[in-house]
Amino acid sequence: YAREYLSNAAVTLRRQGHEVFVPHEGDWQPPGNPTEANRFDFEATYQALREADLLMAVLDGYTVDDAVSAQIGAYYVQARENDRPRRIIGVLHDTRVAGWDWTGGDQTLTPQIRQSILEFGAIYPNFKQAMAAVEAEED
C-alpha cells in the first residue's frame, strides 16, 4: 500500500510539472509499473537528497518509517549546510497518531523528526493541503 500511495502521489506531482524522485522507484523517471518491484538504490537516493529543493515525507505509522527518518535526517543536514533554499513538507494523515480531527497533530511525532521538518517547512494533515503549500510557494 505504501509504495502504491507514494507512486500515485509522484504521478500527481509529475503531472503538475515537478521532477520527483521516489526511493522505491530508484530514479527520477518512473518505471513502467512502479509498485511491481523495489528498485531502491542507496547511492541514487542519497544523490537525489543532495540535489532536491523539496523533500515531501509521509509520516504515517505509530513511529515514522526508519528509511523516511534517515532521509529526513540526511536532507536536513544538506539544508543546514547548503546556501540554497530547501524545504521539507511532512504529510501526517494517520488518524491513529494525529487523531480523527487532527487534535494530536504533529505534536505526536518524535521531537527530532518534528523539529527537523519545522525548521525548513511544515506538517500537513493530508496530501491536498501539502500540495497547496507546494503550489503557493511557487507563486
Buried (B, 14 or more C-beta within 10 A) or exposed (E): EEBEBBBEBBBEBBEEEBEBBBBBBBEBEBBEEBBEEEBEBEEBBBEBBEEBEBBBBBBBEEEBBEEBBBBBBBBBEBBEEEEEEBBBBBBBBBEEBBBEEBEBBBEBBEEEBBEBBBEBBBBBBEBEBBBEBBEEEEE
